[in-house]
Amino acid sequence: MAQKKLALISMVAAIAVVAGCGGTGGGSGTGGGTAEGNADKEAAGQPAPKPAQPIELVIHSNSGDNEDMFNGQYGNALRKKFPDYTIKYIPHSQGKTLNELLAQKQQIDIMYQSIAYYPQLSETVGLQYDMSELVKKHGVNLGAFQQTLIDGIRSSGGGKLHALPVTNTVQVLYYNKGLFDKFGVSYPKDGMFWDETLELAKKLTRKEDKQYVGFAASAPHLLGNNQLSQPYLDAADKATFQTDVWKKMISAYFLDPGADQGYKDRVTALKAVPYRLELTNSQELAMFAFHSQFPFAVPKDMEKIDWDLVSLPTFRDKPGVGSQMAPFVFGITSISPNKDAAMEVIKYLVSAEQQMNFSKQGIMPVIEDENIKKAYASESAFKDKNWKAIFHNKPAPIAAKSKYQLSVEGLLTKRIPDIVKGTVDLNTALREAAEEADKAVAEAKRN
């Protein structure tokens, strides 16, 4: 769980670091127009009209964003666009948890989180709100979005539109070119299958001056956003872990790459599967599957190696199907007194103008616009990398997220090191994880 929390915070921090938003966007897209609708294109780059009366919008998140992160990512751009709105951000902190804020009768207009945790944030306290009518009223074009994002939000909300995606990530494969050069192995390429990746990994898992590891993955990210759209919990909130689907993925992502005894010994020494520091700092890891914001979270570390990226490998029976997308979503609360103003703010964040700003800095857009995609990372320190890789695969459908997601996800991922080492067999580990998850959900429902 701690690793997952740190990974989430690193992704949030990355977004804040790179979001020095400036300029205007636009251009012709292929997703059915722009999210804000054609009527609003002329307003791009211009401040919003002054409201009839003063408006304060209060935004809350438990994502790990502090005020500086929020301002760098969203607040500064919103205050520039809406100079007559007061934009107030209240991050989750001691004395300012959501329950405490509600007990204090604090106004909350908008909440945001990753799609995995938004149901837990909003539904636990009954603040979810179906934005469908507001979307129509304010002319937000849902057809402009990457449709799996909208479908994913609806699947987690019982068909209702409780939020809109604003920023996005996918899983990709990073590699240390220096290790491939050292051992005379050809670089990975876009469009590989998992069995091909395994063959590369075998050539790089070797003992020379030290133990090298060919491939590793972030278990919370690759399993939580898996390519086969398997949820942790089914519709009845029962764990799904004891299925052939999970066995297939864990074998491809962890068991097969970790079959070498040297790999197992390294997991024993690290007390974990190799992770990002083994890629950048100790430079013993050749390939690492992780989210697309990773380089922007730790730019100083990434500068230590000669690296690039390719698309996430795919299964042969699902060719070209990548990970699920993992957007950050913004939703209007049921208690907001300023729902129309809140909708205008979210509408701006998903506009072609702001999505172009995001994309240039290395933040994956949520709308289908080829010009915006082509601009990805063009104003970042890593503009010359193979960023087309993040758009190479077709995204897997987003599995429905439960409000109990946070209670169970770590119960599977914490067992991965022992599965790799062979101290517990896969079937036993999955059974124990499922039993523990079912107990955790039952306990959460009682509280």
Secondary structure, 3 states (H helix, E strand, C coil): CHHHHHHHHHHHHHHHHHCCCCCCCCCCCCCCCCCCCHHHHHHCCCCCCCCCCCEEEEEEECCCCCHHHHHHHHHHHHHHHCCCEEEEEEECCCCCCHHHHHHCCCCCCEEEEECCCHHHHHHCCCCCCCCHHHHHHCCCCHHHECHHHHHHHHHHCCCCCCCEEEEECCEEEEEEHHHHHHCCCCCCCCCCEHHHHHHHHHHHCEECCCEEEEEEECHHHHHHCCCCCCCCECCCCCECCCCHHHHHHHHHHHHCCCCCHHHHHHHHHHCCCCCHHHHHCCCCEEEEEEECCHHHHCHHHHCCCCEEEEECCECCCCCCEEEECCCEEEEECCCCCCHHHHHHHHHHHCCHHHHHHHHHCCCECCECCHHHHHCCCCCCCCCCCCHHHHHCCEEECCCCCCCCHHHHHHHHHCCHHHHHHCCCCHHHHHHHHHHHHHHHHHHHHHC
